[in-house]
Amino acid sequence: MQTGDAAMGAELLTATLGYLEDELPGYIEHADRYGSEWCYVVRGDTEKALAAIETQVEHGHLEGWYFWRKHPEMEPLWGTPRFEAAMQRVAEDLARQRENLSRMKAEAGL
């Protein structure tokens, strides 16, 4: 879509989501899978995008949080209560990780 070929982009988006939803029914719910949130948000399906993000956060898969928060494609989600709640959970988890790291360094005398 960003190359200027909106029709081809829409076709690829539909094919990708069809594959994820029809061919791999457990893909979206599986905590180790990610990426579908991007397809959903581009399609305008914020409900499914949020559900995918919530699943990842619930299972501690936080590798995408920075991009969810900063990438302009995700702007339709910004400020929504569910998105902000997910980002709050991420912030809390990261704070716990920092505390644990500080504690481990102190215990090791570093």
C-alpha contacts under 8 A as a table, 3 or more apart, distances in Angstrom:
res1	aa1	res2	aa2	distance
1	M	4	G	5.53
1	M	5	D	5.34
1	M	6	A	4.43
1	M	7	A	7.48
1	M	8	M	7.11
1	M	9	G	4.42
1	M	10	A	7.05
2	Q	5	D	7.26
2	Q	6	A	7.55
2	Q	9	G	7.96
3	T	6	A	7.87
5	D	8	M	5.53
5	D	9	G	6.19
6	A	9	G	4.96
6	A	10	A	6.01
7	A	10	A	5.18
7	A	11	E	6.16
8	M	11	E	4.97
8	M	12	L	6.13
9	G	12	L	5.15
9	G	13	L	6.06
10	A	13	L	5.01
10	A	14	T	6.09
11	E	14	T	5.18
11	E	15	A	6.16
12	L	15	A	5.02
12	L	16	T	6.02
13	L	16	T	5.14
13	L	17	L	6.18
13	L	39	C	6.50
13	L	43	R	7.56
14	T	17	L	5.29
14	T	18	G	5.91
15	A	18	G	5.01
15	A	19	Y	6.13
16	T	19	Y	5.16
16	T	20	L	6.24
16	T	39	C	7.88
17	L	20	L	4.96
17	L	21	E	5.90
17	L	36	S	7.57
17	L	39	C	7.05
17	L	40	Y	7.99
18	G	21	E	5.24
18	G	22	D	5.50
18	G	23	E	7.26
19	Y	22	D	5.41
19	Y	23	E	4.91
19	Y	24	L	6.51
20	L	23	E	5.94
20	L	24	L	5.15
20	L	25	P	6.63
20	L	27	Y	6.25
20	L	28	I	7.05
20	L	36	S	7.80
21	E	24	L	5.86
21	E	25	P	5.14
21	E	26	G	7.96
21	E	27	Y	7.41
21	E	28	I	7.32
22	D	25	P	5.63
24	L	27	Y	5.32
25	P	28	I	7.04
26	G	29	E	5.49
26	G	30	H	5.94
27	Y	30	H	5.29
27	Y	33	R	6.27
28	I	31	A	7.94
28	I	33	R	6.85
28	I	34	Y	7.55
28	I	36	S	6.93
28	I	52	A	6.56
29	E	33	R	7.91
29	E	52	A	7.33
29	E	55	T	6.76
30	H	33	R	5.68
30	H	55	T	7.90
31	A	34	Y	7.56
31	A	55	T	6.29
31	A	56	Q	5.46
31	A	59	H	5.86
31	A	61	H	7.17
32	D	56	Q	7.60
32	D	61	H	7.30
34	Y	37	E	7.25
34	Y	52	A	7.60
34	Y	56	Q	7.36
35	G	38	W	5.69
35	G	39	C	7.17
36	S	39	C	5.17
36	S	40	Y	6.25
36	S	49	A	7.18
36	S	52	A	6.85
37	E	40	Y	5.11
37	E	41	V	6.10
37	E	48	K	7.09
37	E	49	A	4.21
37	E	50	L	7.10
37	E	52	A	5.55
37	E	53	I	6.50
38	W	41	V	5.28
38	W	42	V	6.21
38	W	49	A	7.00
38	W	73	E	7.71
38	W	74	M	7.59
39	C	42	V	5.27
39	C	43	R	6.21
39	C	49	A	7.82
40	Y	43	R	5.03
40	Y	44	G	6.16
40	Y	45	D	5.04
40	Y	46	T	6.55
40	Y	48	K	6.20
40	Y	49	A	5.09
41	V	44	G	4.90
41	V	45	D	5.52
41	V	46	T	5.51
41	V	49	A	5.62
41	V	73	E	7.26
41	V	74	M	6.63
41	V	76	P	7.40
42	V	45	D	7.57
42	V	73	E	6.99
45	D	48	K	5.73
45	D	49	A	6.34
46	T	49	A	4.87
46	T	50	L	5.92
46	T	76	P	7.37
46	T	77	L	6.73
47	E	50	L	5.30
47	E	51	A	6.23
48	K	51	A	4.93
48	K	52	A	6.14
49	A	52	A	5.23
49	A	53	I	6.33
50	L	53	I	5.07
50	L	54	E	6.01
50	L	77	L	7.54
50	L	82	R	6.98
50	L	83	F	6.50
51	A	54	E	5.05
51	A	55	T	6.14
52	A	55	T	5.19
52	A	56	Q	6.40
53	I	56	Q	5.19
53	I	57	V	6.18
53	I	86	A	7.49
54	E	57	V	5.10
54	E	58	E	5.89
54	E	86	A	6.14
55	T	58	E	5.07
55	T	59	H	6.36
56	Q	59	H	5.29
56	Q	60	G	6.26
56	Q	61	H	4.99
56	Q	62	L	6.87
57	V	60	G	4.98
57	V	61	H	5.57
57	V	62	L	6.03
57	V	86	A	6.64
57	V	89	R	7.36
57	V	90	V	6.82
58	E	61	H	7.64
61	H	64	G	7.81
62	L	65	W	5.55
62	L	90	V	6.92
63	E	66	Y	7.58
64	G	67	F	5.51
64	G	68	W	6.13
65	W	68	W	5.04
65	W	69	R	6.17
65	W	87	M	7.30
65	W	90	V	7.33
66	Y	69	R	5.16
66	Y	70	K	6.06
67	F	70	K	5.01
67	F	71	H	5.09
68	W	71	H	5.97
68	W	74	M	5.78
69	R	74	M	7.18
69	R	78	W	7.28
69	R	87	M	7.95
70	K	74	M	7.57
71	H	74	M	5.75
71	H	75	E	7.22
72	P	75	E	5.17
73	E	76	P	7.46
74	M	77	L	5.70
74	M	78	W	6.90
75	E	78	W	5.12
77	L	80	T	5.74
77	L	83	F	6.10
78	W	83	F	6.44
78	W	84	E	7.12
79	G	83	F	6.79
79	G	84	E	6.06
80	T	83	F	5.36
80	T	84	E	6.10
81	P	84	E	5.18
81	P	85	A	5.99
82	R	85	A	5.06
82	R	86	A	6.20
83	F	86	A	5.11
83	F	87	M	6.22
84	E	87	M	4.98
84	E	88	Q	6.07
85	A	88	Q	4.99
85	A	89	R	6.32
86	A	89	R	5.12
86	A	90	V	6.34
87	M	90	V	4.91
87	M	91	A	6.18
88	Q	91	A	5.02
88	Q	92	E	6.19
89	R	92	E	5.08
89	R	93	D	6.14
90	V	93	D	5.11
90	V	94	L	6.11
91	A	94	L	5.13
91	A	95	A	6.11
92	E	95	A	5.06
92	E	96	R	6.27
93	D	96	R	5.10
93	D	97	Q	6.26
94	L	97	Q	4.99
94	L	98	R	6.22
95	A	98	R	5.08
95	A	99	E	6.21
96	R	99	E	5.06
96	R	100	N	6.15
97	Q	100	N	5.09
97	Q	101	L	6.15
98	R	101	L	5.05
98	R	102	S	6.15
99	E	102	S	5.13
99	E	103	R	6.13
100	N	103	R	5.04
100	N	104	M	6.08
101	L	104	M	5.09
101	L	105	K	6.13
102	S	105	K	5.13
102	S	106	A	6.14
103	R	106	A	5.09
103	R	107	E	6.13
104	M	107	E	5.08
104	M	108	A	6.15
105	K	108	A	5.06
105	K	109	G	6.11
105	K	110	L	5.01
106	A	109	G	4.98
106	A	110	L	5.78
107	E	110	L	7.66
